[in-house]
Amino acid sequence: MRIASFLAAAALALLATACANRTGDMTIADWCAADSSRANSDICKQHADTENVRTSLGDRIAGVLGVANRAQSTADQAMARNMACVTRTLNRTRTGTCDPGYTLTGCTQTRYGASAGGMAILRSVNDTECRFNSQVLEVQVRCCAMGPNPPPATMVRDTPPPPAPPQPRPIS
């Protein structure tokens, strides 16, 4: 029984060694290219498919990274500029406008009531104004100007910054 176990273990080791040395130090690509009849084997087909996917993904990733780098560069340039933004609060109006020298960046109906017809429909927006379908009780218009010396703004609601959160107390 011991001899049979020993012979089985030896045969298994010999088979494993033969399989391990089948390709020697060759890569799968080298092994497939060494003999043209191997090109139709499953491992060579799988390797070719894997390489195609790897190349395709590499090209896609390079393209996406290029777009991301251009977007980051544009954002960095925009952040380097001096920009001043104000929020104008207008009451009982159909249009929200910015002062000369400012560009409209946002328009929001902030107050409405059932007797005034409820929420109004925003009809048009451009760089200078936003227009509603009917008169609204209150609209807040966000306006921004570029440059170190922005023009004076009118009808601006000064909103204090939110209070700083309390500092955590150390636990002893």
C-alpha positions in Angstrom: 0.0 0.0 0.0 2.8 2.3 0.8 4.6 1.6 -2.4 1.3 2.4 -4.4 0.9 5.7 -2.5 4.6 6.5 -3.2 4.2 5.7 -6.9 1.0 7.8 -7.2 2.7 10.8 -5.5 5.7 10.4 -7.8 3.5 10.2 -10.9 1.5 13.3 -9.8 4.7 15.2 -9.2 6.1 14.2 -12.6 2.8 15.3 -14.3 2.8 18.6 -12.4 6.4 19.2 -13.5 5.6 18.4 -17.1 2.7 20.8 -17.1 4.7 23.5 -15.5 7.5 23.2 -18.0 5.3 23.0 -21.0 5.8 26.6 -21.9 9.1 27.2 -20.1 9.8 30.9 -19.6 7.5 31.9 -22.5 4.5 34.2 -21.9 1.1 33.2 -23.3 1.6 35.6 -26.2 5.0 34.0 -27.1 3.6 30.5 -26.7 0.6 31.3 -29.0 2.9 33.0 -31.6 5.5 30.1 -31.6 3.2 27.8 -33.5 0.5 29.0 -35.9 -1.7 25.9 -35.1 -2.1 27.2 -31.5 -3.9 30.3 -32.5 -7.2 28.5 -32.5 -6.7 27.0 -29.0 -9.0 28.3 -26.3 -6.2 29.9 -24.2 -4.8 31.8 -27.2 -8.3 33.1 -28.2 -8.9 34.1 -24.6 -5.6 35.9 -24.4 -6.3 37.8 -27.7 -9.7 38.9 -26.4 -8.2 40.0 -23.0 -5.5 42.1 -24.8 -8.1 43.7 -27.0 -10.2 44.7 -24.0 -7.1 46.0 -22.2 -6.0 48.1 -25.1 -9.5 49.5 -25.6 -9.9 50.3 -21.9 -6.5 52.0 -21.9 -7.5 54.2 -24.8 -10.8 55.1 -23.1 -9.1 55.9 -19.8 -6.5 58.1 -21.5 -9.3 60.0 -23.3 -11.3 60.5 -20.1 -8.2 61.6 -18.2 -7.5 64.1 -21.0 -11.0 65.6 -20.7 -10.8 65.7 -16.9 -7.4 67.4 -17.0 -8.8 70.1 -19.4 -11.8 70.6 -17.1 -9.6 71.0 -14.1 -7.4 73.5 -16.0 -10.5 75.5 -16.9 -11.8 75.4 -13.3 -8.4 76.5 -12.0 -8.4 79.5 -14.4 -11.9 80.4 -13.3 -11.1 80.2 -9.6 -8.0 82.5 -10.2 -10.2 85.3 -11.4 -11.7 88.0 -9.1 -15.5 87.4 -8.9 -18.0 89.2 -6.8 -21.5 87.9 -6.5 -24.6 89.5 -4.9 -28.2 88.3 -4.4 -30.9 90.9 -5.3 -34.3 90.5 -3.7 -37.1 91.9 -5.8 -40.8 92.1 -4.7 -43.9 92.1 -6.7 -42.3 91.8 -10.2 -42.5 89.7 -13.3 -38.8 90.0 -14.2 -35.6 89.6 -12.2 -32.7 91.7 -13.5 -29.1 92.4 -12.6 -27.4 95.7 -12.3 -25.2 96.9 -15.3 -21.9 95.1 -15.2 -23.3 92.0 -13.6 -24.3 88.7 -15.2 -27.4 86.7 -14.1 -26.4 83.3 -12.7 -29.5 82.3 -10.8 -33.2 83.2 -10.4 -35.5 81.7 -7.8 -39.1 82.5 -6.7 -38.7 82.6 -2.9 -42.1 83.7 -1.7 -45.6 83.0 -3.0 -49.1 82.7 -1.7 -52.4 81.1 -2.8 -54.1 84.5 -3.2 -51.3 85.7 -5.5 -51.7 82.6 -7.8 -49.2 80.3 -6.2 -45.9 79.4 -7.9 -45.2 81.2 -11.2 -43.7 79.6 -14.2 -40.3 80.7 -15.3 -40.7 81.7 -19.0 -37.2 82.8 -20.0 -33.7 83.2 -18.7 -30.7 84.9 -20.2 -27.5 86.7 -19.0 -29.4 89.8 -17.9 -32.9 88.8 -16.8 -35.3 86.1 -15.9 -39.0 86.4 -16.8 -42.0 84.8 -15.1 -45.5 84.2 -16.6 -47.1 86.4 -14.0 -46.2 88.7 -11.1 -44.4 87.0 -8.2 -44.4 88.1 -4.6 -40.6 87.8 -4.2 -37.8 86.7 -6.4 -34.1 86.4 -5.6 -31.7 87.0 -8.4 -28.0 85.9 -8.1 -25.7 88.2 -10.1 -21.9 88.0 -10.5 -19.3 90.4 -11.8 -15.7 89.7 -12.8 -12.7 91.8 -12.0 -11.1 93.4 -9.1 -13.5 96.4 -8.8 -17.1 95.3 -9.4 -19.7 98.0 -10.1 -22.0 99.0 -7.2 -25.0 96.8 -6.7 -28.5 97.9 -5.7 -31.3 96.2 -3.9 -28.9 93.7 -2.4 -30.0 91.7 0.7 -27.1 91.3 3.0 -27.2 87.9 4.5 -24.8 87.2 7.4 -22.7 84.1 7.1 -24.1 81.1 9.0 -22.8 80.8 12.5 -19.7 78.6 13.0 -20.5 75.2 14.5 -19.5 74.9 18.2 -16.1 73.4 18.9 -16.2 69.9 20.3 -15.2 69.7 24.0 -12.4 67.3 24.9 -13.5 64.3 26.8 -11.3 63.5 29.7 
